[in-house]
Amino acid sequence: MTTERQREVWNRANERRRQRQRGEIPPYVPLSQEIFGGGEWVPCKNNPELGECLEWRGATLPKGYGRVRQGNRTRIVSQVALEKKLGRPLLPNHYALHRCDNPPCFNPNHLFEGTLEENYDDMTTKGRAYWQRSDYADSVRSTREVQS
């Protein structure tokens, strides 16, 4: 059973779809406007000398990375922001890496292109690997104590 509000939202969405099909409105919001309109400037917690992070306030992936629809694909916001900064798509098997270690950040000045191996090296150097965290080490230690 649908409510009046649900029918109203459904009808409005269908009308916008028909308007797009007739060419009366653009098929999508320009991606740069969609991305850079969806953030909030906050102080960088992990690396203050980098300046402020631009944190995504829209939909996110489970690990906190911003996500946005681009055509029929879901993209990670930081990758799209880096591609706009570079003026080209990311190279094959390359990713947008964060200098600030803040997943929702999409400030282009905090992003750089790198491989998965470079990301692991960066993570290990900065002490962010799961096996380097004290809570992980404590849980492993307590599990071993229980087993013995």
Secondary structure, DSSP 8 states (H G I E B T S, - for coil): ---HHHHHHHHHHHHHHHHHHHTSS-SS--HHHHHHTSEEEEE-SS-GGG-EEEEE-S-B-TTS-BEEEETTEEEEHHHHHHHHHHTS---TTEEEEESS--TTB--GGGEEEEEHHHHHHHHHHTT-SGGGSHHHHHHHHHHHHHH-
